[in-house]
Amino acid sequence: MSHAPVLPRPADLPRLLPGLALSSGIALLALGLRHLVGWGALSPLILALVMGIALRSVIGPRPALLPGTGFAVRPVLRGAIVLLGFQMTLGQLVAVGPRGAVVILACLLGTFTVTKLAARALGVEPKLAELIAAGTSVCGASAVLACNSVTRGGDEDVAYAIAVVAVFGTLSMLGFPLIAGAAGLSPQQFGLWSGASIHEVAQVVGTAFSQGPEAGQTATVAKLARVMMLAPLILALGQMRRGRGGAGRAPTPWFAFGFLGAVGLNSVLPLGEALRGDIAFVSSAMMSLAMAAMGLETDLRRLHARGLRPLALGAFGWLFISGLGLALVLLPGLSGT
């Protein structure tokens, strides 16, 4: 990834403007297409990434864009993740209940660990494997982007990991309702299973509310509780990386503390619904901007060179978290929230 200052100086703005302007245009187009289609589960992040990659394949590398795209995929993205914290409260974590928390933590920690172990058997490069594990176990594209601050994979690693979680998250949306009927899941069980197992927040909401409001509300609370685990995961990964390779290898992910601070502030002084909606839109727009910039930095030839093994790893992680989550919600005493 290209490097950019954390805060731009006035003298830097002419260099940042081309990349930021083009990335912003792509992000706005992605947001507009999502609104036009009217399908809430269609992620503007994925659209922005795909459009950025497509444009890069047409226009080729443009060195003039790199300062602006580098700024977008670092400080802009980190700011978006901090703002994401204002969508959550500690009360939502408590609302999951001890049994629901067991299901969520078991799915998250089990999937992350087992996916990384499977990557060794499949011969998947460790950084790409870690990003796929994070996206599968926590919250899709947002987790991939956030964890890459300490994983420090290349743009192609990030793009591949996001593509993997998008594909299998979509398959969950199609398959989970069919399995729910066959397994005889209650709305509460289906909601917990969806929130603990499906990759993206939008995918969880779209899937669970199709089975009724009780399933949708349970899934939303469970998913938000799972998203709150993103910051501890990033901090733990950063600490482990520094322990293995020295303090200079992995920067302290300060934005993770900002995320936790936003959650804490929103728990003590809850924001109004309108303000929370505005912040959610700004956060989504900033993440879409970062994704568009990442697409503009992604070389399709390098993406293709990763081969099918990472895709197989993503399939394994998806099957593992889906199967483990279903088994846990069906266990007596572990299906309540």
C-alpha positions in Angstrom: 0.0 0.0 0.0 1.1 3.5 -0.6 1.8 5.7 2.3 0.2 9.0 3.2 0.3 11.4 6.1 -2.2 10.8 8.9 -3.4 14.4 8.7 -2.8 16.3 5.4 -1.0 19.6 5.4 -2.2 22.3 3.1 0.9 21.8 0.9 -0.1 18.1 0.5 -3.6 18.8 -0.8 -2.7 19.2 -4.5 -1.0 15.8 -4.4 -3.9 14.1 -2.6 -6.6 15.7 -4.7 -6.5 13.4 -7.8 -6.7 10.1 -5.9 -9.2 11.4 -3.4 -11.4 13.0 -6.1 -11.6 9.8 -8.2 -12.1 7.6 -5.2 -14.9 9.9 -3.9 -16.6 9.8 -7.3 -16.6 6.0 -7.3 -17.8 5.8 -3.7 -20.7 8.2 -4.5 -21.6 6.1 -7.5 -21.6 3.0 -5.4 -23.8 4.6 -2.7 -26.2 5.8 -5.4 -26.5 2.4 -7.0 -27.2 0.8 -3.7 -30.0 3.4 -3.1 -31.3 2.9 -6.7 -31.5 -0.8 -6.5 -33.1 -0.6 -3.1 -31.6 -3.8 -1.7 -30.2 -3.2 1.8 -28.0 -6.2 1.6 -26.1 -4.9 -1.4 -23.0 -3.4 0.2 -21.7 -0.1 -1.3 -18.3 -1.2 0.0 -18.2 -4.2 -2.3 -19.6 -2.1 -5.2 -16.9 0.5 -4.7 -14.1 -2.1 -4.6 -15.3 -3.8 -7.7 -15.7 -0.5 -9.6 -12.3 0.7 -8.5 -10.7 -2.6 -9.6 -12.5 -2.4 -13.0 -11.4 1.2 -13.6 -7.8 0.3 -12.7 -7.9 -2.5 -15.2 -8.9 0.0 -17.9 -6.7 3.0 -17.1 -3.8 1.0 -15.7 -1.5 2.3 -12.9 -1.6 6.0 -12.3 1.2 7.2 -10.0 -0.5 10.6 -9.6 -3.4 8.8 -7.8 -1.3 7.1 -5.2 -1.0 9.9 -2.6 -4.7 10.4 -2.5 -5.6 6.7 -2.5 -3.0 6.0 0.2 -4.6 8.6 2.3 -8.1 7.1 1.8 -7.1 3.6 2.8 -5.3 4.7 6.0 -6.6 7.7 8.0 -10.0 7.9 6.2 -10.7 4.3 6.8 -9.6 4.4 10.4 -11.8 7.4 11.1 -14.7 5.5 9.6 -14.1 2.6 11.9 -14.1 4.9 14.9 -17.5 6.3 13.8 -18.8 2.8 13.5 -18.6 2.6 17.3 -21.4 5.2 17.6 -23.8 2.6 16.2 -23.4 0.3 19.3 -23.8 0.4 23.0 -22.6 -1.8 25.9 -26.3 -2.4 26.6 -26.5 -4.4 23.3 -23.7 -6.6 24.4 -25.5 -7.3 27.7 -28.8 -7.9 25.8 -27.2 -10.9 24.1 -27.2 -12.7 27.4 -24.6 -15.2 28.7 -25.8 -18.1 26.5 -25.9 -15.9 23.4 -22.4 -14.6 24.3 -21.1 -18.2 24.5 -22.4 -18.9 21.0 -20.9 -15.7 19.5 -17.5 -16.0 21.2 -17.2 -19.7 20.3 -18.0 -19.0 16.7 -15.7 -16.0 16.5 -12.7 -17.5 18.3 -13.2 -21.0 16.9 -13.5 -19.9 13.3 -10.6 -17.5 13.4 -8.3 -20.1 15.0 -9.3 -23.0 12.8 -9.3 -21.0 9.6 -5.7 -20.0 10.3 -4.7 -23.6 11.0 -6.4 -24.7 7.8 -4.5 -22.1 5.9 -1.2 -23.9 6.8 -2.5 -27.2 5.4 -3.8 -25.5 2.2 -0.6 -23.5 1.8 -2.3 -20.1 1.9 0.0 -17.1 2.6 -0.3 -16.1 6.3 -1.3 -12.5 5.8 -4.0 -13.3 3.3 -5.2 -16.2 5.6 -5.4 -13.9 8.6 -7.6 -11.4 6.6 -9.9 -14.2 5.4 -10.1 -15.5 9.0 -11.0 -12.0 10.3 -13.6 -11.3 7.7 -15.3 -14.7 8.2 -15.2 -14.7 12.0 -16.1 -11.1 12.7 -17.8 -8.8 10.2 -16.8 -9.2 6.6 -15.2 -6.3 4.7 -15.0 -4.0 7.7 -13.0 -6.6 9.7 -10.7 -7.2 6.7 -10.0 -3.6 6.4 -9.5 -3.0 10.1 -7.3 -6.0 10.7 -5.1 -5.1 7.8 -3.8 -2.2 9.9 -1.8 -4.8 11.9 -1.7 -7.6 9.4 -0.2 -5.3 6.7 -1.1 -7.3 3.7 -1.0 -6.0 0.2 -3.9 -4.4 -1.6 -4.4 -7.7 -3.6 -4.6 -9.6 -0.3 -7.3 -7.3 1.0 -9.3 -7.3 -2.2 -9.2 -11.1 -2.4 -10.2 -11.5 1.2 -13.1 -9.1 0.8 -14.2 -10.9 -2.4 -14.2 -14.2 -0.5 -16.3 -13.0 2.4 -18.7 -11.3 0.0 -19.3 -14.5 -2.0 -19.9 -16.8 1.0 -21.9 -14.2 2.9 -24.2 -14.1 -0.1 -24.5 -17.9 -0.1 -25.5 -17.7 3.5 -28.3 -15.3 2.6 -29.6 -17.9 0.2 -29.0 -21.0 2.2 -29.8 -20.1 5.8 -33.6 -19.7 5.4 -33.8 -23.1 3.7 -31.8 -24.8 6.4 -33.9 -23.1 9.1 -37.0 -24.7 7.9 -35.5 -28.1 7.7 -33.9 -27.8 11.1 -37.1 -26.4 12.7 -35.4 -23.4 14.2 -37.4 -20.9 16.2 -37.2 -17.2 15.2 -34.9 -16.6 18.1 -32.6 -19.5 17.2 -32.5 -18.4 13.6 -31.7 -14.8 14.6 -28.9 -15.9 16.9 -27.5 -18.3 14.3 -27.5 -15.6 11.6 -26.0 -12.9 13.8 -23.2 -15.3 15.0 -22.4 -16.8 11.6 -23.1 -14.6 8.6 -20.3 -12.3 7.5 -21.6 -8.7 6.8 -24.0 -6.7 9.0 -26.2 -5.9 5.9 -26.3 -9.6 5.0 -27.4 -10.6 8.5 -30.2 -8.0 8.6 -31.4 -8.9 5.1 -31.4 -12.6 5.9 -32.9 -12.5 9.5 -35.7 -10.0 8.9 -36.9 -12.2 6.0 -38.0 -14.6 8.8 -39.9 -12.1 10.8 -39.2 -9.2 13.2 -38.2 -11.4 16.2 -35.6 -13.2 14.2 -34.4 -9.9 12.7 -34.1 -8.1 16.0 -32.3 -11.0 17.7 -29.9 -11.3 14.7 -29.1 -7.5 14.8 -28.3 -7.5 18.5 -26.1 -10.7 18.1 -24.3 -9.3 15.1 -23.6 -5.9 16.8 -22.2 -7.7 19.8 -20.0 -9.7 17.4 -18.8 -6.5 15.7 -17.8 -5.1 19.1 -15.2 -7.9 19.3 -13.4 -6.3 16.3 -11.4 -3.9 18.5 -10.2 -6.5 21.0 -9.2 -8.8 18.1 -7.2 -6.0 16.4 -5.5 -5.1 19.6 -4.6 -8.8 20.3 -3.2 -9.3 16.8 -1.1 -6.1 17.1 0.2 -7.3 20.5 1.1 -10.8 19.2 2.8 -9.3 16.1 4.9 -7.0 18.2 5.8 -9.9 20.5 7.0 -12.0 17.6 8.7 -9.4 15.5 9.5 -6.4 17.7 7.7 -3.1 18.3 8.6 -1.7 15.0 6.8 -4.4 13.0 3.2 -3.5 13.8 1.9 -0.1 14.8 -0.4 0.3 17.7 -3.9 0.4 16.3 -5.0 3.6 18.1 -8.2 3.8 16.1 -9.4 0.6 17.9 -9.3 2.5 21.2 -11.3 5.3 19.4 -13.8 2.7 18.4 -14.2 1.5 22.0 -14.4 5.1 23.2 -17.2 5.8 20.8 -19.1 2.7 22.0 -18.6 3.8 25.6 -19.7 7.4 24.9 -22.8 6.2 23.1 -23.5 3.9 26.0 -23.4 6.8 28.5 -24.8 9.5 26.4 -26.9 7.8 23.7 -27.2 9.7 20.4 -30.5 10.6 18.9 -31.8 8.3 16.2 -31.4 11.0 13.5 -27.8 11.8 14.5 -26.9 8.1 14.6 -28.3 7.7 11.1 -26.2 10.6 9.9 -23.1 9.2 11.5 -23.8 5.8 10.0 -24.1 7.3 6.6 -20.8 9.2 7.0 -19.0 6.1 8.2 -20.4 4.0 5.3 -19.4 6.8 2.8 -15.8 6.9 4.3 -15.5 3.1 4.1 -16.8 3.1 0.5 -14.2 5.8 -0.3 -11.4 3.7 1.2 -12.7 0.6 -0.8 -12.8 2.6 -4.0 -9.2 3.7 -3.4 -8.1 0.2 -2.6 -9.6 -1.0 -5.9 -7.7 1.7 -7.8 -4.5 0.3 -6.2 -5.3 -3.4 -7.0 -3.7 -5.1 -9.9 -6.0 -7.9 -11.3 -3.0 -9.9 -12.4 -1.6 -10.1 -8.9 -5.1 -11.0 -7.6 -5.4 -13.8 -10.1 -1.9 -15.0 -9.1 -3.3 -15.9 -5.6 -5.0 -18.9 -7.2 -7.9 -20.9 -5.8 -6.5 -22.0 -2.5 -7.6 -18.9 -0.6 -11.1 -19.4 -2.1 -11.0 -22.9 -0.7 -9.9 -21.5 2.7 -12.8 -19.1 2.6 -15.2 -21.9 1.8 -13.9 -23.9 4.7 -14.2 -21.0 7.1 -17.8 -20.4 6.0 -18.8 -24.0 6.4 -17.1 -24.1 9.8 -18.7 -21.0 11.3 -22.1 -21.9 9.8 -22.0 -25.5 11.1 -20.7 -24.6 14.5 -23.2 -21.8 14.9 -26.1 -24.1 14.0 -24.9 -26.8 16.3 -24.6 -24.4 19.2 -28.1 -22.8 18.8 -29.6 -26.3 18.7 -27.9 -27.4 21.9 -30.3 -27.3 24.9 -29.5 -24.3 27.1 -27.4 -22.5 24.5 -30.2 -21.2 22.2 -31.5 -18.4 24.4 -30.5 -14.8 24.3 
